[in-house]
Amino acid sequence: MTGHSGQINEIAFSPDGQLLASASDDKNVRLWNSNTGDAVGNTLSDLKDGIRSIGFSADGKWLAAGSQRSHEVRIWNLETLKPTPVVIQNQGTVSSLSFSPNGTRLVSAGRRNIHSWNPQTGRELPGSALAGHFEYIKSVKFSSDGLFIASGSVDYTVRIWDAASDDEGAVEPLHAHSGAVTSIALSSTGAFIVSGSADLSVRVWDISTGEAKSQPLLRHTGFVYAVAISPDNRLIALASADRSVRLWDVQTCEPIGEALLCHDQEVYSANFSPDARWLASGSEDRTTRVWDVAARQAAPFGPLLCKGTVRTVVFSPNSQLLAAGDFNGWIHLWLSGTNEQARAPLQTKRHAICSIVFSPDAKRLAFGGIDSTVHVWDVMAGHQIFELEGHYRTIRSVAYSPDGLYIVSASEDRILRLWDAQEGKFIANLFGHDQWVLSVAFTPDGRSVISAGDDNTIHAWDIEAALSIQPQTEHDTLARLGSAILNEDGWLVGASGELLLWLPGDYRGYIQLPPCSMAIGSHRVTITANDGLQWGEVWSACLRNRS
């Protein structure tokens, strides 16, 4: 049976065995007579990109198909071979689909969650999300009696769920978002956090309690890559994969005006100027755009052209400069509010730049990217002051403390690293996320660091506790665990590579050790020890010491 022009990702028989359906990267589903191999009808092609999964209803009347990049699920009536008007927007690639035996429920799997939908309306069933896997889910199926759902994941586990409940009986995450938390921003008063996510939503959190202050803000049709809060704490700006920038009112949690549309491709970054006059955005279209905040429209100058995809834009603390870092390794500097370059672009090592930040005095720039190194440069002299090495994967976000004494960096290696910004020395590792750390920021008082990541959670870190970790590790059990790093096998590993403690998979995203002071949106697993935890090179020796 030939006819697809792209890779075939899944095939499925109809319940009566008469039809075989095939899903392909060519954006089509084809139907075949399973007895003769002949094509049946025309191709089913209402999805925007490659199709990863298909599933028949038990009565054979419906066929659902899920896409890879647009994250959509479409449903066809097999009697007419026409699509229904229902469009389901999944949160991530739709890797697997399954109808309940009675046809009233459709479950979809993607990242690490399973979602349930009404196939007639396309609405998600309230309270039905199933979370517990800590890697991508590859397959999900209803049992023939509809009482159970089985899921298989890249985390090497198969889980059985009660189809009538979201309680699987293990440690169950209550995530801040149901998709990766791609960006966070803090109010200037330190009262609340705003988070943007791959689940297409934005949430506002009370920084002291970790409780949500409102329902999710939903309006974008693509990933929310960046969030920013205006200096007067009145506005939230959102940059999205749907090529738009949107403004929301903090108090009412309502959108303000229409989306700001000037970019031709995905918008990856947005930031307000400290004087609240301008909002800058950076895009895959290689431009930085500036918006007049009061007028809610594009500034009379621009666009500001860059040499590559713009992943990060930021104004200097004195509002005089605007900087953009691109994926060709260039840093562009303009005089704020103009087309005029403040100096010639800075050419780094041609590595893609993911995050850039000014020091509080605006004299230095710290940036990180795909080369796994934090670079600190003199802004106007245009030369590097020092490099901060230690991460082993792409650095996604960097931030200066308000007093300029510290830099924190967040990486795909799941670790945050705290640095002495004056001398360029390493201070401490901050472990707690079990997936990529995508965004990091200091609180305005400089006492805490807030981080968010691909594990759908937000963490708060106590800087004073982080500074005291290293001297304590020889004598304080918890401090030693707090300074450890989680390896691929689930072990907390000490500074010399020693294995300290093994964590079951269900617990790895929820461990809370000093200096982590709060985990937003998940259960917390804490470890307490009053000189009762023993360690050593031989297990039997630990046991003897314990006895």
C-alpha positions as CSV (number, residue, x, y, z in Angstrom):
1,M,0.0,0.0,0.0
2,T,1.7,3.1,-1.2
3,G,0.7,6.8,-1.6
4,H,2.1,8.6,1.4
5,S,4.9,11.1,0.6
6,G,6.3,11.3,4.2
7,Q,7.2,9.0,7.0
8,I,4.3,6.8,8.3
9,N,4.0,7.3,12.1
10,E,1.1,5.0,13.0
11,I,-1.3,2.5,11.6
12,A,-4.5,1.2,13.1
13,F,-7.2,-1.4,12.2
14,S,-10.9,-0.5,12.5
15,P,-12.8,-2.5,15.1
16,D,-14.4,-4.8,12.5
17,G,-11.0,-5.3,10.8
18,Q,-12.2,-4.1,7.4
19,L,-10.2,-0.8,7.3
20,L,-6.6,0.0,7.9
21,A,-5.8,3.7,8.6
22,S,-2.3,5.2,8.3
23,A,-1.0,8.5,9.6
24,S,2.0,10.3,8.0
25,D,4.3,13.3,8.2
26,D,2.8,14.3,4.9
27,K,-0.2,15.7,7.0
28,N,-2.6,13.0,5.6
29,V,-4.5,10.1,7.0
30,R,-5.2,7.4,4.4
31,L,-7.8,4.6,4.6
32,W,-7.2,1.1,3.0
33,N,-9.3,-1.9,2.4
34,S,-7.5,-4.4,4.6
35,N,-8.5,-7.4,2.4
36,T,-7.4,-6.0,-0.9
37,G,-4.9,-3.2,-0.1
38,D,-6.9,-0.7,-2.2
39,A,-7.3,2.9,-1.1
40,V,-10.7,3.8,0.3
41,G,-12.0,7.3,-0.5
42,N,-9.9,10.4,-0.5
43,T,-7.1,11.3,1.9
44,L,-8.2,12.9,5.2
45,S,-6.1,16.0,5.4
46,D,-7.4,18.7,7.7
47,L,-4.4,19.0,10.0
48,K,-1.7,21.6,9.6
49,D,1.4,19.4,10.0
50,G,2.7,15.9,10.4
51,I,0.2,13.4,12.0
52,R,1.6,11.4,14.9
53,S,-1.3,9.3,16.2
54,I,-4.7,7.9,15.1
55,G,-7.5,6.1,16.9
56,F,-10.8,4.5,15.9
57,S,-13.9,4.7,18.1
58,A,-15.2,1.3,19.3
59,D,-18.2,1.4,17.0
60,G,-16.0,2.2,14.0
61,K,-17.9,5.4,13.2
62,W,-15.2,7.9,14.1
63,L,-11.5,8.3,13.5
64,A,-9.3,10.8,15.5
65,A,-5.9,12.0,14.4
66,G,-3.4,14.1,16.3
67,S,-0.6,16.3,15.0
68,Q,3.0,17.0,16.0
69,R,3.6,20.7,16.0
70,S,0.2,22.3,15.9
71,H,-0.9,20.0,18.7
72,E,-4.3,19.6,17.3
73,V,-6.7,16.7,17.3
74,R,-9.3,16.3,14.5
75,I,-12.1,13.8,14.2
76,W,-13.7,12.4,11.0
77,N,-17.1,10.8,10.4
78,L,-16.2,7.5,8.7
79,E,-19.7,7.2,7.1
80,T,-19.3,10.5,5.2
81,L,-15.4,10.7,5.3
82,K,-15.9,14.4,6.4
83,P,-14.3,16.1,9.4
84,T,-16.4,17.2,12.3
85,P,-16.2,20.9,13.3
86,V,-14.5,19.8,16.5
87,V,-10.8,21.0,16.9
88,I,-9.1,19.8,20.1
89,Q,-6.0,21.8,21.2
90,N,-3.7,19.4,23.0
91,Q,-0.9,20.6,25.2
92,G,2.1,19.3,23.3
93,T,2.6,16.8,20.5
94,V,-0.2,14.3,20.3
95,S,1.7,11.1,20.6
96,S,-1.2,8.7,21.2
97,L,-5.1,8.7,21.2
98,S,-7.7,6.3,22.5
99,F,-11.5,6.4,22.6
100,S,-13.4,5.0,25.5
101,P,-15.5,1.9,24.7
102,N,-18.8,3.9,24.8
103,G,-17.3,6.7,22.7
104,T,-18.0,9.5,25.2
105,R,-14.4,10.2,26.0
106,L,-11.2,10.6,24.0
107,V,-7.8,10.6,25.8
108,S,-4.7,12.1,24.4
109,A,-1.1,11.7,25.5
110,G,1.8,14.0,24.8
111,R,4.5,15.4,27.1
112,R,4.0,13.9,30.6
113,N,0.2,14.2,31.0
114,I,-2.9,12.5,29.8
115,H,-5.9,14.7,28.9
116,S,-9.5,13.7,28.5
117,W,-11.9,15.3,26.0
118,N,-15.5,15.2,25.0
119,P,-15.2,14.2,21.3
120,Q,-18.6,15.8,20.5
121,T,-17.7,19.3,21.8
122,G,-13.9,19.3,21.9
123,R,-13.9,20.5,25.5
124,E,-11.5,19.1,28.1
125,L,-13.3,17.2,30.9
126,P,-12.8,19.0,34.2
127,G,-10.5,17.3,36.7
128,S,-9.6,14.6,34.3
129,A,-5.9,15.3,33.6
130,L,-3.6,12.4,34.7
131,A,-0.1,13.3,35.7
132,G,2.6,11.1,37.1
133,H,5.0,10.2,34.3
134,F,8.2,12.2,34.3
135,E,9.1,11.7,30.6
136,Y,7.2,11.8,27.4
137,I,4.2,9.4,27.1
138,K,4.3,7.3,23.9
139,S,1.1,5.3,24.2
140,V,-2.2,5.4,26.0
141,K,-5.1,2.9,25.8
142,F,-8.5,2.3,27.4
143,S,-9.2,-1.2,28.7
144,S,-12.0,-3.0,26.9
145,D,-14.4,-2.4,29.8
146,G,-13.5,1.3,30.0
147,L,-12.6,1.1,33.7
148,F,-8.9,1.6,33.3
149,I,-6.4,3.6,31.2
150,A,-2.9,2.3,30.6
151,S,0.0,4.5,29.6
152,G,3.6,3.8,28.5
153,S,6.4,6.3,28.7
154,V,10.0,7.0,27.9
155,D,10.5,7.0,31.7
156,Y,10.5,3.1,31.4
157,T,7.2,2.7,33.2
158,V,3.7,1.6,32.4
159,R,1.0,3.1,34.6
160,I,-2.5,1.9,35.2
161,W,-5.1,4.6,36.0
162,D,-8.6,4.5,37.3
163,A,-10.6,5.9,34.4
164,A,-13.1,7.5,36.7
165,S,-10.6,9.3,38.8
166,D,-7.3,11.2,38.5
167,D,-5.9,9.5,41.5
168,E,-3.3,6.9,40.5
169,G,-2.1,6.3,44.0
170,A,1.5,7.4,43.7
171,V,2.9,10.9,44.3
172,E,0.7,12.9,41.9
173,P,2.0,16.3,40.6
174,L,-0.2,19.3,40.9
175,H,1.7,21.3,38.4
176,A,1.9,25.1,38.1
177,H,1.1,24.5,34.4
178,S,0.3,21.5,32.3
179,G,3.1,22.4,30.0
180,A,6.7,23.6,30.4
181,V,7.0,26.9,32.2
182,T,8.9,28.8,29.6
183,S,9.2,32.2,31.3
184,I,8.7,34.0,34.6
185,A,8.6,37.7,35.6
186,L,8.4,39.3,39.1
187,S,6.6,42.4,40.1
188,S,8.7,45.3,41.2
189,T,7.2,45.1,44.7
190,G,8.0,41.4,45.0
191,A,4.4,40.6,45.6
192,F,3.6,38.3,42.7
193,I,5.1,36.2,40.0
194,V,3.8,35.8,36.4
195,S,4.5,32.6,34.5
196,G,4.0,31.8,30.9
197,S,3.8,28.3,29.5
198,A,3.8,25.9,26.6
199,D,0.2,25.0,27.6
200,L,-0.8,28.4,26.0
201,S,-1.6,30.0,29.3
202,V,-0.3,32.6,31.7
203,R,-0.8,32.5,35.5
204,V,-0.3,35.0,38.4
205,W,1.1,33.6,41.7
206,D,1.3,35.1,45.2
207,I,5.1,35.0,45.9
208,S,4.7,34.6,49.7
209,T,2.3,31.6,49.6
210,G,2.7,30.1,46.1
211,E,-1.0,30.2,45.6
212,A,-2.6,31.2,42.3
213,K,-4.1,34.7,42.4
214,S,-6.4,34.2,39.4
215,Q,-7.6,31.7,36.8
216,P,-5.2,31.1,33.9
217,L,-5.1,33.8,31.3
218,L,-5.9,32.1,28.0
219,R,-5.9,33.9,24.7
220,H,-2.8,32.8,22.7
221,T,-3.0,30.0,20.1
222,G,0.7,29.1,20.5
223,F,3.3,28.6,23.2
224,V,3.8,31.6,25.5
225,Y,7.6,32.1,25.2
226,A,8.0,35.2,27.4
227,V,6.2,37.2,30.0
228,A,7.1,40.7,31.3
229,I,5.5,43.0,33.9
230,S,5.5,46.8,33.5
231,P,7.5,48.8,36.1
232,D,4.2,50.2,37.6
233,N,2.9,46.6,37.9
234,R,-0.2,47.4,35.9
235,L,0.4,45.5,32.7
236,I,1.6,42.0,31.7
237,A,3.1,41.5,28.2
238,L,3.0,38.1,26.6
239,A,5.1,37.0,23.6
240,S,3.9,33.9,21.8
241,A,4.6,31.4,19.1
242,D,1.4,32.7,17.3
243,R,3.5,35.7,16.2
244,S,1.8,38.2,18.5
245,V,2.4,40.3,21.6
246,R,-0.5,40.8,24.0
247,L,-1.1,43.1,26.9
248,W,-3.2,42.1,30.0
249,D,-4.4,44.2,33.0
250,V,-2.9,42.8,36.2
251,Q,-5.9,43.8,38.4
252,T,-8.7,42.6,36.2
253,C,-6.8,39.7,34.5
254,E,-8.5,40.9,31.2
255,P,-6.8,41.5,27.8
256,I,-6.2,45.1,26.8
257,G,-7.0,45.9,23.2
258,E,-6.1,43.8,20.3
259,A,-2.9,41.7,19.9
260,L,0.2,43.7,18.7
261,L,1.0,42.2,15.3
262,C,4.1,43.2,13.4
263,H,6.3,40.1,13.5
264,D,6.3,37.6,10.6
265,Q,7.3,34.6,12.8
266,E,7.3,33.4,16.4
267,V,8.0,36.0,19.1
268,Y,10.5,34.7,21.7
269,S,11.1,37.7,24.0
270,A,9.4,40.8,25.4
271,N,10.5,43.4,27.9
272,F,9.4,46.8,29.2
273,S,11.7,49.7,29.5
274,P,12.3,50.8,33.1
275,D,10.6,54.1,32.4
276,A,7.5,52.2,31.2
277,R,7.5,54.1,27.9
278,W,8.5,51.2,25.5
279,L,7.9,47.5,25.1
280,A,10.5,45.6,23.0
281,S,9.9,42.2,21.4
282,G,12.3,39.8,19.6
283,S,11.4,37.3,16.9
284,E,12.5,34.5,14.7
285,D,12.0,36.9,11.8
286,R,15.4,38.5,12.9
287,T,13.9,41.7,14.0
288,T,13.4,43.6,17.3
289,R,10.2,45.6,17.4
290,V,9.5,48.4,19.8
291,W,5.9,49.3,20.9
292,D,4.6,52.5,22.4
293,V,3.0,51.3,25.7
294,A,0.6,54.2,26.2
295,A,-0.6,54.2,22.6
296,R,-0.7,50.4,22.3
297,Q,0.9,50.5,18.9
298,A,4.2,50.2,17.1
299,A,6.7,52.9,17.7
300,P,7.4,55.4,14.9
301,F,10.9,53.9,14.3
302,G,12.0,50.4,13.5
303,P,12.1,47.5,12.9
304,L,15.6,47.1,14.4
305,L,17.3,44.5,12.2
306,C,19.5,41.7,13.6
307,K,21.7,39.1,12.0
308,G,19.8,36.0,13.3
309,T,16.8,34.8,15.2
310,V,16.3,37.1,18.3
311,R,15.8,35.1,21.4
312,T,16.3,37.8,24.0
313,V,15.8,41.6,24.3
314,V,16.3,43.8,27.4
315,F,16.5,47.5,28.3
316,S,19.3,48.8,30.5
317,P,18.3,49.7,34.0
318,N,18.6,53.5,33.2
319,S,16.4,53.1,30.1
320,Q,19.1,54.5,27.8
321,L,20.0,51.3,25.9
322,L,18.2,48.4,24.3
323,A,20.1,45.2,23.7
324,A,19.2,42.1,21.7
325,G,21.0,38.8,21.4
326,D,20.6,36.6,18.3
327,F,21.2,33.0,17.3
328,N,24.2,34.0,15.2
329,G,26.1,35.1,18.4
330,W,25.7,38.9,17.9
331,I,24.7,41.4,20.6
332,H,23.0,44.5,19.1
333,L,22.8,47.8,21.1
334,W,20.6,50.7,20.2
335,L,19.9,54.0,21.9
336,S,16.5,53.5,23.5
337,G,13.6,55.1,21.6
338,T,15.6,55.4,18.3
339,N,17.0,53.5,15.3
340,E,20.4,54.7,16.2
341,Q,23.0,52.1,17.3
342,A,24.8,52.8,20.5
343,R,27.9,51.0,19.2
344,A,28.8,48.4,16.6
345,P,27.2,45.0,17.3
346,L,29.3,42.8,19.6
347,Q,30.4,39.6,17.9
348,T,30.8,36.8,20.4
349,K,31.9,33.2,19.6
350,R,29.2,32.8,17.1
351,H,27.2,30.6,19.5
352,A,23.5,31.2,19.7
353,I,22.5,33.6,22.6
354,C,19.4,32.6,24.6
355,S,19.5,35.2,27.4
356,I,21.0,38.5,28.0
357,V,20.9,40.9,31.1
358,F,22.5,44.2,32.1
359,S,24.2,44.7,35.4
360,P,22.4,47.2,37.7
361,D,24.8,49.9,36.8
362,A,24.4,49.2,33.1
363,K,28.1,48.9,32.6
364,R,28.2,45.1,32.0
365,L,26.3,42.6,30.1
366,A,25.9,38.9,31.1
367,F,24.6,36.4,28.6
368,G,24.4,32.7,28.0
369,G,23.4,30.3,25.3
370,I,24.3,27.2,23.4
371,D,28.0,27.1,24.4
372,S,27.0,26.3,28.1
373,T,29.0,29.3,29.4
374,V,28.0,32.6,31.0
375,H,29.9,35.5,29.4
376,V,30.3,38.9,31.1
377,W,31.3,41.8,28.8
378,D,32.0,45.5,29.2
379,V,29.2,47.2,27.4
380,M,30.9,50.2,25.8
381,A,34.4,48.8,25.6
382,G,33.1,45.8,23.8
383,H,35.3,43.2,25.3
384,Q,34.9,40.2,27.5
385,I,35.7,40.5,31.2
386,F,35.4,36.8,32.2
387,E,33.6,33.5,31.5
388,L,31.7,31.5,34.0
389,E,32.1,27.8,33.1
390,G,30.4,24.8,34.8
391,H,27.1,24.0,33.0
392,Y,27.3,21.2,30.5
393,R,24.2,22.1,28.4
394,T,22.6,25.2,26.9
395,I,22.1,28.1,29.3
396,R,18.5,29.3,28.9
397,S,18.4,32.2,31.3
398,V,20.7,34.5,33.3
399,A,19.9,37.2,35.9
400,Y,21.8,39.8,38.0
401,S,21.0,40.3,41.6
402,P,19.6,43.9,42.3
403,D,22.9,44.8,44.1
404,G,25.0,43.5,41.3
405,L,26.9,41.1,43.5
406,Y,25.6,37.8,42.1
407,I,24.7,36.2,38.8
408,V,22.4,33.2,38.5
409,S,22.3,31.0,35.5
410,A,19.7,28.3,34.5
411,S,20.4,25.5,32.1
412,E,19.1,22.5,30.2
413,D,21.4,20.4,32.5
414,R,18.6,20.9,35.2
415,I,20.8,23.0,37.4
416,L,20.9,26.6,38.5
417,R,24.4,28.0,39.3
418,L,25.1,31.0,41.6
419,W,28.2,33.1,40.8
420,D,30.1,35.9,42.3
421,A,29.5,38.7,39.7
422,Q,32.5,40.7,40.8
423,E,35.2,38.0,40.7
424,G,33.6,35.5,38.4
425,K,33.8,32.7,40.9
426,F,31.3,29.8,41.4
427,I,29.4,29.8,44.6
428,A,26.7,27.1,44.7
429,N,24.5,24.7,42.7
430,L,20.8,24.9,43.2
431,F,19.2,21.5,42.5
432,G,15.5,20.8,42.5
433,H,14.2,20.8,38.9
434,D,14.2,17.4,37.2
435,Q,14.0,18.8,33.7
436,W,15.4,21.8,31.8
437,V,15.4,25.0,33.7
438,L,14.1,27.6,31.3
439,S,13.8,30.9,33.2
440,V,15.3,32.5,36.3
441,A,14.9,35.9,38.1
442,F,15.9,37.5,41.4
443,T,13.3,38.9,43.7
444,P,13.5,42.8,44.0
445,D,15.0,42.5,47.5
446,G,17.7,40.1,46.2
447,R,17.0,37.5,48.9
448,S,15.5,34.9,46.7
449,V,15.8,33.4,43.2
450,I,12.7,32.2,41.3
451,S,13.1,29.6,38.6
452,A,10.8,27.7,36.3
453,G,11.3,24.9,33.9
454,D,10.3,22.1,31.6
455,D,9.1,20.1,34.6
456,N,6.0,22.4,34.7
457,T,7.0,23.8,38.2
458,I,8.3,27.0,39.7
459,H,10.8,27.0,42.6
460,A,12.0,29.7,45.0
461,W,15.5,29.6,46.4
462,D,16.9,31.2,49.5
463,I,20.2,33.0,48.6
464,E,21.5,33.2,52.2
465,A,21.0,29.4,52.5
466,A,22.8,28.9,49.2
467,L,25.7,31.0,50.3
468,S,26.1,28.9,53.5
469,I,25.9,25.5,51.7
470,Q,29.5,24.9,50.9
471,P,31.0,25.4,54.4
472,Q,28.3,23.2,56.0
473,T,28.5,20.2,53.8
474,E,31.1,18.3,55.8
475,H,29.0,18.4,59.0
476,D,25.4,19.0,57.9
477,T,23.6,16.1,56.3
478,L,20.8,18.2,54.7
479,A,23.3,20.8,53.4
480,R,25.3,18.0,51.8
481,L,22.2,16.7,50.0
482,G,21.2,20.3,49.1
483,S,24.5,20.8,47.3
484,A,24.2,17.5,45.4
485,I,23.3,17.1,41.7
486,L,20.8,14.5,40.4
487,N,22.3,12.2,37.8
488,E,20.6,10.4,34.9
489,D,20.0,7.3,37.1
490,G,18.2,9.1,39.9
491,W,21.1,9.5,42.3
492,L,21.9,12.6,44.3
493,V,25.7,12.9,43.7
494,G,28.1,14.8,45.9
495,A,30.9,17.1,44.9
496,S,33.4,14.3,44.4
497,G,31.0,12.1,42.5
498,E,29.9,10.0,45.5
499,L,26.4,8.6,45.5
500,L,24.5,10.1,48.4
501,L,20.8,9.1,48.0
502,W,18.7,7.4,45.3
503,L,15.3,8.9,44.5
504,P,12.4,6.9,42.9
505,G,11.2,8.4,39.6
506,D,7.9,9.6,41.2
507,Y,9.8,11.8,43.7
508,R,12.5,13.4,41.5
509,G,10.5,16.5,40.5
510,Y,9.2,17.2,44.0
511,I,12.2,16.9,46.3
512,Q,12.7,20.1,48.4
513,L,16.1,20.5,50.0
514,P,17.8,23.6,51.2
515,P,18.2,26.2,49.8
516,C,14.9,25.6,48.0
517,S,12.3,27.4,50.1
518,M,9.1,26.9,48.0
519,A,7.8,24.7,45.2
520,I,4.8,26.2,43.4
521,G,2.3,23.8,41.8
522,S,3.5,20.4,43.0
523,H,3.6,18.2,46.0
524,R,6.8,18.5,48.1
525,V,8.9,15.6,49.2
526,T,11.1,16.7,52.1
527,I,14.0,14.9,53.8
528,T,14.8,15.5,57.5
529,A,17.9,14.3,59.3
530,N,19.2,14.9,62.7
531,D,22.6,13.3,62.4
532,G,20.7,10.1,61.7
533,L,21.6,9.7,58.0
534,Q,24.9,7.8,57.5
535,W,27.0,7.7,54.3
536,G,30.2,6.1,53.3
537,E,31.9,4.0,50.6
538,V,30.5,0.7,51.7
539,W,26.8,0.0,52.6
540,S,27.6,-2.4,55.4
541,A,29.8,0.3,57.0
542,C,26.9,2.7,56.9
543,L,24.7,0.1,58.5
544,R,27.2,-0.6,61.3
545,N,27.5,3.2,61.9
546,R,23.7,3.4,62.1
547,S,23.5,0.6,64.6
